[in-house]
Amino acid sequence: MATENQEIALNFFNTIGEGNLDGAFEYTTEDVTFRAIGNNPVVSKTFKGKEDILNNCWLKVFVHIGPEGVPLTIKNVGSGENVVFIESIGEAKGRSGMPYNNEYVHVYHFRGDKICSITEHLDTALLNALLEQ
C-alpha cells in the first residue's frame, strides 16, 4: 500500500510524464530544489524554485529530446521518513534520432505534504552525449 508521500511523488512523476512540467509544481514547495548528480555543466548543480528549474535546467534538456518526450517506466518505489525513491527507465530519441535510453533514481524529500527537494541519479555520460548532438 502506497504511503501519502509516495502518492504525492508518483503524482509529480506522472504529471511530468504527461508533459505537464508546469503542473507538476503543484506538488512542491515554492522553494523546491532540483539537482542531477554528476558532472554535466547544464544540470549538475542545484536549481531553486519553479522558474529556475524549468528555464535553466529542464527546458534546456528537453529541447534536445524528440517530440515524444521521455516516456518513463517505473521499476520500483520505496520510502522512508520524509523521503520517497522512484527507480525508472526512460526510452527516447534525441532530436537527431540518437537513442536516449537512460535509467533514473529520483529521490524526493518532503516538508509536510509537499516535495521540497529532488535529486536525480542518471547516466550523465549519456546525458552529455544527448546535449552534444
LINLINMO-V236358 format. One record per helix or strand. SS is the DSSP state (~ for helix, > for strand). FROM is the first residue (numbers start at 1). TO is the last residue. If there is no record, write none. Layout:
ss=SS from=FROM to=TO
ss=SS from=FROM to=TO
This chain:
ss=~ from=4 to=17
ss=~ from=23 to=27
ss=> from=28 to=36
ss=> from=47 to=48
ss=~ from=50 to=62
ss=> from=65 to=65
ss=> from=71 to=80
ss=> from=83 to=94
ss=> from=99 to=111
ss=> from=114 to=122
ss=~ from=124 to=132
